[in-house]
Amino acid sequence: MTAAEQRRLFLQGLGGGASPSPLGRTLLWLIPLLLLAGLAFWLLLPSQETGEASYKTAEASRGRLIVTVSATGSLQPLNQVQVGSELSGTIAGVEVDYNDRVKQGDILARLDTTIQEARLGEARAALQSAQAKEMEAAATLNETRLNLKRCEELAPRGICAPSELDKTRATHERAKAGQSMAQAQAAQARAALNAQETNLYKAAIRAPISGIVLSRTVEPGQTVAASFQTPVLFTLAEDLARMELLVAVDEADIGQIRQDQSATFNVDAYPDRPFQARVAQIRHAPKTLEGVVTYETLLRVDNADLSLLPGMTATAEIQVKRIDDALLVPNAALRFTLPATIKQETSLVGALLPGPRFPKGQRSREKADGKGIWVLSGGEARPVAVKTGASDGTLTEIIEGDLQPGAAVILDVVQGKGKGAP
């Protein structure tokens, strides 16, 4: 049986004859209307199983926005000096230990000075010998000068022959040269003595700065060889009350860093205590680690209570921007997208019944720049196109858009996903 024949039989049944009765024609139009009304009623009627969509919201508000750049690094003293020995020898004694405070010139360790003292004695004897020869040369010169003077006085009377006068003059010149040589030898011996005295002084290893002993790598009896490279025996830090924090700033953030910007940082030793710092230097030499380019930035740190120690790892937040009266929304509001089931329900109900419409072009603007947010107004989700500004990672500044302080921006759907959802 064809569909036309089935329809004819149905109409005949309604009208009781070959042609539909007035009642049949009425039912023919009434049944679809009742079905359509029932569908609309089912869509609009809340039920225990499905429930209406409920949203998690937050208020758009005005407030202060502080934008920071994160960077990690380590603490170090302002001035750290490695102390070694310029002489080779055996360590006779160590005068300081870890964490000891020292003043400039204090003795840290001593070398065995037996060899230096012997060489110093030799140098003193050599100087005495050179000084004696210098005195002898001076006496000889004086003698030849007198002989020359006498011969020159007697030569006009023929008592001193010309040849004798020439010989006397030559002897006097040799005496002059001898005195110069003796003086040079005495000066050389004096310099050698000074060198040996200096070596004996250097046998006592002294602190070049005032500060604290960070490390010690020497023990009494240890042999020190300074032939090729000065061995490091101690490490001193000048003043731990003022320190430096050297952090690595990512190349994407370095353009925001300026000298004298304030910063805060934390260390693992005091996780709940923030420390203050200030940008002192931005180094332009890049450093690449595992393909990431960073730039070293130096922060000055006040450590008056000496709670911070060299080498501590720190995470710093450098303040690069501060906006005191910004319209702020949570970043979650910018990430929120209305679920497809709720969109479909809204579209169907809007087609059946009168209701609010999206502003012209609003959907397309939201899709185009990805900066749309949803606002809960009168129990309904309404899209608003906005232009964003700075962000601190939690809140974002809204610089353009139809958004007022106090508006409820949607962060998430917390109950229901439209009709028919479980």
NUKELUM-430065 format. One record per residue (C-alpha): x, y, z. Coordinates in steps of 0.001 Angstrom, whole numbers, plus 524288, in hexadecimal, padded with zeros to 5 digits. Example, Ala and Ser with C-alpha at 12.3 -4.5 7.8 and 13.67 -1.06 7.14 Angstrom:
8300C7EE6C81E78 835667FBDC81BE4 
This chain:
800008000080000 8055380D2F7FC2F 806BB8190D80526 7FBC2820137FDC0 7F26B814B57FFDE 7F5E38144D80E7A 7F339822EB80FBD 7E61882172808A6 7E1DA81676811B3 7E60581E9981D9B 7DDEE82A3481917 7D280821728161E 7D35D81BEB823CA 7D3218297882997 7C7A682DF08214F 7C0918210C82089 7C022821F2811AE 7C79C8244C80556 7C9DB832A580813 7CEC9838758151C 7C49A83E4881E16 7C63884BAD8248C 7CAA4844C1830F1 7D4D483D3B8296A 7DA1A849668231A 7DAFF84FFD8306D 7E2548447C8364A 7EB408445482A78 7F05F851F982E07 7EF00850EB83CB6 7F777844ED83EBD 8042A84B258394B 801CA857658415D 8001684F5784DAD 80C94847D784ACD 8141B8547F848A0 80EBF85A8185537 8124384E3A85CC4 8202B84EAA85791 821AC85CEB85B9E 81BFF859F78690D 8258284EA786AD7 83105857398673C 82D2F862168709C 82868859E287C06 832F48576488679 833F18496888AEB 83ACE8422E895BC 842B583A4888C26 84870844ED8839A 84814851B388B5C 84AE785F2D88625 858CD8636F8831F 85F7C869B088EEC 86BC4871E488DA5 877708750B895F1 8797D883CB8950B 8824888E94899FD 8806689D3889A5F 887B68A62B89136 88E008B01989A39 897528BB7B89A77 8A40E8B9E68A1A9 8B2D08B9FE8A147 8B9B88B13C89781 8C8198AE308995D 8CEDB8A75588E13 8DB2D89FCD89154 8E5948980488A3A 8EA1988B67890A5 8F84F88740890AC 900AF87DDC8987E 90EAF87F0C89CDD 917D487E018A87C 91CD6886F78B320 92B0B88AEA8B3CE 93368894708BBAD 936608A1E98B651 944E189EB68B68A 94A30890F38B76C 958EC88ED48B78E 960AF882598B5EF 96D33882638BDE9 9791187A548BA2A 987AB879608BC45 991DB87F778B367 99C4F876988B918 99E35868028B8EB 9A064861268C5BC 99A5A859CE8D0FA 98F2B85F478D90C 9943E861148E6D7 98768865A38ECB8 9798986A1D8E9B5 9746D875718F1D7 96605876278ED9F 95A8886D248EB12 94D5F86D8D8E419 944A48794D8E737 94F658806D8EEA5 94F3788F298ED37 95C258951F8E93E 961958A2B78E704 96A2D8A6F08DBDB 9782A8A2C08DEBF 974B4897E68E858 97CE588B988E6C6 97513880328E16C 97FF6876058E06E 98ED1874F68E144 998A086DD98D8D0 9A4C0867538DE46 9AF118722A8DD6F 9BB8786A358DF64 9BFE386BD98D147 9BBC987A2B8D0A9 9C33C87D608DD15 9CF91876C38D7DC 9CEB587E298CB23 9CC7088AA98D29F 9D9128883B8DA3B 9E086886208CD93 9DB09892B38C804 9DF1389A5C8D3F9 9ECF4894EC8D33F 9EDC4897F78C4C5 9E9818A5EC8C77E 9F3CF8A7828D1FC 9FE368A2848C890 9F9988ABAC8BDEA 9F9858B71E8C745 A07968B3EA8CB59 A0BE78B39A8BD31 A04EC8C07D8BB23 A0CA58C6798C64D A19458C0BA8C0EC A166D8C6588B381 A13B38D3A28B98C A20CE8D3568C0A6 A28088CF5E8B45C A21968DA588ACD4 A256B8E4228B734 A337B8DF508B6DB A348D8E0678A814 A2EA58EDF58A887 A392A8F2808B1F4 A43EC8EC648A9B6 A3EC28F2E489D8B A3E1D900078A438 A4C218FEE38A924 A514E8FACF89BD7 A4A3F905F989529 A508A90FA189EB8 A5E4290A0E89C9C A5D819087A88DEC A607D916FD88ACB A6D31915F889286 A710A9099788B54 A70779013589772 A64D98F90989233 A677F8F4388848A A5CA18F4FE87A69 A5BEE8E642879A7 A5A658E5668884A A4F958EF93887B7 A48618E7CB87D68 A49A78DB6A8855E A44588E24089178 A38C78E766889EE A35868D9CE88496 A36578D4088922C A2CFE8DE5C89720 A23268DB5488C53 A23E08CCD088F87 A21528D02389DAE A153B8D7BE899A0 A10398CC28891EC A13368C32489D3B A0B658CB8E8A66E 9FFCB8CBA889D06 A006A8BCDA89C09 A01138BB618AAC1 9F56B8C45B8AC65 9EDAA8BC788A274 9F1138AFB88A93D 9ECFC8B57E8B641 9DFFE8B9D48B05B 9DDFE8AC4D8AAA6 9E0BF8A5FE8B7C2 9D7688AF738BE51 9CCA48ABE18B47E 9CF1889D618B6B0 9CDC289F8B8C539 9C0F18A6BF8C33C 9BBF289B838BACF 9BF208919F8C54F 9B8AA89A068CFA6 9AC9889ADC8C6F8 9AC5F88C178C53C 9AD4788A728D3DF 9A1DB893E08D56F 99A0388C758CB2A 99C2B87FDD8D298 9917B8850F8DB70 984EF884998D341 97CCA890938D6C7 96EB9894BE8D45D 96E0089E9C8C91F 960948A38D8CDA7 958768A40B8D9F6 94D8389A368DA06 949CA88C438DD18 9506A87F6B8D9A7 94757878048D082 9504A86C9B8CD6F 95D53866DF8D176 9646C85C9F8C974 9714585B488D0CB 9763B853E78DCA1 98304854968E467 98DA684C558DE23 987D284D908D090 9915E8508B8C598 98E4285C458BD25 993C485CF18AF4D 992D786A6E8A941 99B9E867ED89D90 9916986931892BE 984CD86DE48990C 981D9874088A61D 97A7F869EB8AE46 96DDE86EA08B4B5 96E8F86C7D8C35F 96372875138C876 9575887BF48C342 95353888908C9FE 946BA8905A8C8A7 947F489ECD8CB58 93ABF8A2128D17B 92ECC8994A8D23A 926428A4758D72B 9251F8A8A68C8F6 923F789E568BE74 920E589C938B010 9169E894298A97E 91A788904489BB6 90E7F88B9A89419 90C8D886EE88613 901CD88E8087F09 8FBAA88868872EC 8FDEB88F8686614 8EF3A89186864BA 8EEEB899568716F 8FBEB8A09087172 8F6238AC1D869FD 8ED7E8AF3F875C5 8F8A68AF9287F99 8FE0B8BCD988388 9087D8C0E688D25 903958C46D89AD6 8F6E88BC9289987 8F2808B68B8A65F 8F1858A7E58A83F 8EE2189DB18B257 8F3B2890058B37C 8F27F883B58BB95 8FC25879418BF87 8F95786B488C387 8FEE386D9F8D123 8F432877B18D3FD 8E8BD874418CB06 8DF1787D5E8D1E1 8E818889238D2B1 8E97A8924F8C708 8F636899D48C592 8F7B88A6F68BEDF 901518A9FA8B3F2 903CE8B3FF8A94E 909028B2A489B72 917108B79E89B15 91C458B2B288E0D 9176C8AC6E88174 922358A50D87A76 9217D8A51F86BAF 92969898C58695B 91FDA88DB186617 920A98804286C2F 91AA18747586590 916C88686386D4F 90FA285D2B866A0 90BAF8661E85B86 90614870B28646E 90C5687E2786394 90D0B885B28705D 913718921B87547 9199189369882AE 9138889DF488B34 919C08A242897FF 9113D8A5C68A3BB 916478AC7B8B00E 911B38A6388BCC1 911D68AB468CABC 9158D8A0418D409 917298A7A28E0CB 912D189C0E8E92B 91BFF892CC8E1CA 910F28891F8DF70 914A88878A8D114 9209E87F878CD9E 9290187EF48C156 92482875048B750 9162D874B88BB60 90CEB872C38AFE6 902BA87D7F8AEC1 8F6A887FFC8A679 8F4CE88E788A3E1 8E9078964389F48 8ED718A2EF898E3 8E2D18AD5B8987C 8E2638B2A588A93 8D51B8B99888A74 8CB518BEDC8943C 8BD818C380890DF 8B61D8C94489C69 8A8328CA5A896EB 8A6268BF6988D25 899938B84288996 89D298AA3788CB8 8976689CE8889A8 89CC488F6588CEE 8A44C888D98820A 89AD387D7688307 890318865A87D8E 8981B8882A8711A 89A0E8798C86FBF 88BB9875EE871DE 883AA8714786641 8751886E9686733 872C385FCF865AE 86CE285B93858B3 860DD8555C85F20 85D218622986597 85F408697E858D3 8566885FE38518F 84B9D8611885BB3 84C5686FE085B88 84B9D86FE784CC1 83FB2866EF84C35 8381D86DF7856CD 83B5187B19850CA 835FD8765E843E9 8292E871E484A3C 826E887CEE853EB 829F288B5D8548C 8364B88E7D85C42 842FA8966285C9C 84BB38963D850AE 85A748979C84FA7 85EE18A53A84B80 861638A60883D28 86F168A1C1839B5 8725F89DC3847B5 8745688F58844D7 87D0B891F883957 8856589B6584143 886C28916B84C23 88B32887148428A 894428902783B4B 89D25894C38465D 89ABC88A66850CA 8988A894FD85B22 88A32892B185DE8 884FC8905986B92 877AA88BD18704E 86FDF893F3879FC 8647E88EAB88200 85962898758809B 84B5989588884C6 84E988872E8863F 853728862A87840 861388857F872B7 864378912486A1B 870B389263861FB 878AC89EF0862D2 884018A23F859E0 88F6C8A8778611F 89D448AD1185EE5 8A7128A8D086922 8B3058AF9786E97 8BD2F8AB4187877 8BC1D89EAD88047 8C2BD8997588C6E 8BF6788B5C88937 8B33988B54891C8 8AC19897E488E5B 8AB8189F1A8815B 8A8E18AD7587EC0 89D438B0B6875F3 89FFB8BD2E86E4D 8948E8BCD9864A8 8871C8B6A186434 879358B7828696A 87CEA8B2CD876FC 87A1B8BA1088395 87FA18B80D89148 8770A8AEAC898CD 873108A6BF88CDD 872898981588F56 87C2B891EB885E4 87AAC88353883D4 8861B87AAE8878E 8805386D14885F0 873ED864DC8856A 8721A85E3A89281 864CB8574B890C0 85D0D8527988501 860D285218876CC 853B88548B8704B 847A984C3386E49 84A1E83E1086CB3 8575B83E4D87359 859128343887E0B 
